Amino acid sequence: MVRSGFEPWRPDRSPSLPGVPRVIAHRGASRDAPENTLAAFRLAHAQGARMVELDARLAADGELVVIHDSTLERTTDGRGRVIEATSGALARLDAGSWCGAAYRGEPLPTLARALGLLVELGMGVNVELKADPGEAERTGQAAGRLLREAWPGAGPPLLVSSFAEAALEAVAEVAPELPRALLREEAGADWREALARLGCTTLHLGAEHLAGDTLEALVAAGVPVLVYTVDDPARARALLDAGCRAVFSDLPGRMAEALGEAPTAAQ
């Protein structure tokens, strides 16, 4: 059963999203720590964040690992495509040194390990599913199976988002109770049809392309709109005042403090 308040959006029903804060830590505290690592999630928690967004994609052995890019070079000391390496091999990579000596040796985590930490910290999560070409269905199936087992039904809020509609459809087939979010740069003319067809609870849009008239139409229709990636407090305040449900930020502590969402950030 879908958690109360996270039912799919319909023209006659606006999900309430209990427990979802106005500021969500984008890949953790990713301006101050290496993105998509346990260190970034711990720091986001220390800064007062109550929910994080992270990226998950398949490794060669079918396990989901937490990394944004399809290749390893930008955020690890490895080389090549993520999907061509096993989760065990990926776990031995250094995913922290690129961000500073203090994070040398920080591992690239599996999604299972990241979820375990977030449950321990009492933090909500938005799992964004990334998929190589032809892998969207398998990615969604793996995520659905893992999340229905690893995430407590009465725990902190959970959303599963993706640009890949096939991944969201696969999640729905495996675990229809998991709240899903359609992720797009722009809403598009078909947003009503897409949200209804996919049974999505929320719509996640890029701040760069979010026009005022589009947002007005979405808010009027009761669609919970979450916006990425917003690091300017004035811009965040304007979006929230206009009816956005939340913003994703690389600076969750400072953003939440500026908006009166959290105590002074712990450094």
N, C-alpha and C positions, 0 to 999 in steps of 0.2 A: 504494500500500500504506500502511495506517495505521502511523504510527510506533510502534515497539515500546514497550509500556508505556502506550499511549494507546488501546488497543482499547476498543470499546464495552463497557459494564458488562453482565454477565450474572450470574444467581444463583450460578453456579459459577466466576466470574472477577471479581476485583477489580483494576481498573487501578492501576498503580503510579505513574504520572505522574512519570517521572524528570525532574529539573531544575525542577520546580514548587516554589517556596519556600513557607514557611508564611505569609508576608506578601506580599500583592500590592498595588501602589500603585493606589488607586481613582481613575481619571481622572488619573493621575500624582500628583505631590505636591500634591494639590488644596486642601489647607488653606493652603499657603504660596505657591502660584502659580496662575494662571488655569487652571481645569480643562480637560482635553482639548486642551491646546496643546503644541507642541513644547517650550516653556519648562518646562511641568509635568513632561514626561517626562525632560528633561535634569536637572531638579532631583531627581526621584526617583532617577535613576541616581547623582547626586552624593551623595545621602543613603544610598546602599548598596542600594537596591531592585534586584532582579534580574528583576522581571516587573511589567508594568503592565496595568491594565484600561482600555479606552477604549470610547467609544460611536461608532457609525457609522450614518449614514443617507443616503438618496439626495438628491442635488441635482436640479435640473430637467433637466440634461443627462445624467442617468444615472450620474454619477460619485458615489462615496461620499465623504462629508466627515465629519470628526470633530467631533461636537457631540451633546449629550444631548437637548436640547429640540427639539420640532418647530417652534418659533418662535425668532426671533433676539434678542428684546429682553433676556433675562436675562443673557446672556454676551457680547453684541457690541453695537456701536453701530448695527446694522442693525435693520430692522423687517420683520415679515411672516413667512411660512412658509419654512422651509429649502427645501422641495421646489419652491417657486415661483421660486427663484433659481438661476442657473447656478453651477457650481463656480468659474468665473473671477470672477464678481461676489462670491461669498462670500469668496474669497481676499483681496479688497481691504478687507474689514471689519476693524475693530479688535476683537480678541477678548481683549484684555488689560487695557485701562484700568480696567475695572470692579473689577479686583483690586488696582490701585495704579499710581501713575505710573511705577514701574520697568518695568512691562509694557506701557506705551503702544505701540501699533502691532503688538503680537503678532498674527500672522495666524491665521485659522481654517484649519487644515490639511486637505488631502485625506487620505484613508486611505492612499493610495499613498505620499505624502510621510512620513506618520507611520511607516509600516512600514519605509521606507528608513532613517529615523533609528534605530529600534529595532534593526534588523539591524546597523547601524553600531556601536551601543552594546553589542551582545551581550545585549539584554534580551528576555525572553519577553513574550508578549502574550495577553491575553484580549480578543478583539474582540466586543463586545456589539452585536448588530444591532437597531437601532430602526427601526420601520416605521410610516408613516402608514397609515390605514385603506385596505385594498385594495392595499397596496404590499409586503406581506411576501414574496410569492413573488419579485417582481422584485429586492427587496433581497437576498434570499438567493442568487439567481443571480449578481448582480453581485459579491457578496462571495466566492462560491465561485470564480468566474473569476479575480478579482484575487489572492486568497490562494494559489491553487495555482501562480500564476506568480511572485508577489512574495516568498513566504516560503520560505527554504531548507529542504529536507527534513531536513537534518542540523543545522539551526540550533537556536536556543533554542526552548523549548516554546511551542506555540500552541494556544489553545482558541477556539472560536466559540460564543458563547452568545446566547440570545434568549428573551424571554417568548413570542414569536410562533412557534408550532410550524410554521406554514407556511414561515417563513424557514429554520428548521432543515431541513425536508424539502427545500427548494430547494437548500440547500448540499449536502445529501447526494446529490442528483441530479447536480449539476454536478461536485462534487469529493468523492466518498465517502471519500477518504482523510483528510479534515480532521476532527480530533477535535471533537465537538460537545458542548455543555452545555445542559441544560434549566434555564431560569431561572424561578424562581417566588418569590412572597412566602412561601408555605407549601408543604410537600411535597404535600399532598392525599392522599386515600385511594387514588388511582390511580397513585402514583409508580412502582411496579414496571412496570405496563403501559405507562406513558408513556415511561420510559427505554428499555424493550425495543423499543417500536414506533418510536421516533425514532432508535434506535441511538446513544444518548448515552453519553459516557464519564463525565461528572460531573453532579452536581446542585447548583445554586447557590441558596441560600435566604437570606431576610432574617433577621437576628439577632433582630429584635423578636418574630417569631412562631415561633421555633424552640423547641419544647417538648422537655424532656429525654427523654420516652418516645419521641417521634418520632425524635430523633437516635440514641437507643439502637438502634432498629429499623433505621435506615439503616446505621449502623456495623456492626451484626451481619450485615447482608446484603452487606457489602463495598462499599457505594456511597461513592465519594469525594465528600464534602460540602464545598463551599466557601461561606463565609458573608459576607454584606455587611450593612451597612457598619460596621466595628468600630474604634472609636478609643480604647477604654479597654483598657489592657494587661491588667487583671485579668479582664475579660470575654473577651478574646482567649485568654488562657492557659487559662481554664476550658473554652472551646469546643475548643481544640486538645487539651487533656488528655482531653476526653470523646470524642475520635476524629475531629473535623473535620480535613480535609486542609489547609485554608488559610483565611485571612481576608483580606478586602479592606479597606484602610484609607486614609483621607484623610491620615493622618500616617505614611507608611511608614517614614521614617527613625527617628522616635521609637518607633514600635511595634516595629520589628525590633530596635532597641537594647534595649528593655525585655525582649524575649523571648530575647535573646542570639543574634539572627539576623544582625546586621550590626555593623560598627564604628560608633563615634560618628558621628552624622549630620553631614555637611558643610553648613554654612549659607552 
